[in-house]
Amino acid sequence: MRPGLSPADLRDWLPDRQVSPEAAVLAKEQVNVIWSVVTQLSERQRTVFLLRFVEEMDLLEIAGATGMKEGTVKTHLFRALQSIRAKLEVTK
């Protein structure tokens, strides 16, 4: 994880489009929920998720960087995404 990375930093990654204030608030809330769930993931799931979506590494790069097999990386990423999606469904 990058030092000093916060939900406010993640908000800056949202596309720069003209959006309604309501849509902006909803997007910010979703980023906060995702960040909250990411901090609750197991260390391996969190690492794989952040390497994939923050560092934009592909699965083979993640496998090389972590020493995990590609299948293990896929499993951890799948489970991380399941957790995040489930939490987003609860907050709708």
Secondary structure, 3 states (H helix, E strand, C coil): CCCCCCHHHHHCCCCCCCCCHHHHHHHHHHHHHHHHHHHHCCHHHHHHHHHHHCCCCCHHHHHHHHCCCHHHHHHHHHHHHHHHHHHHHHHC
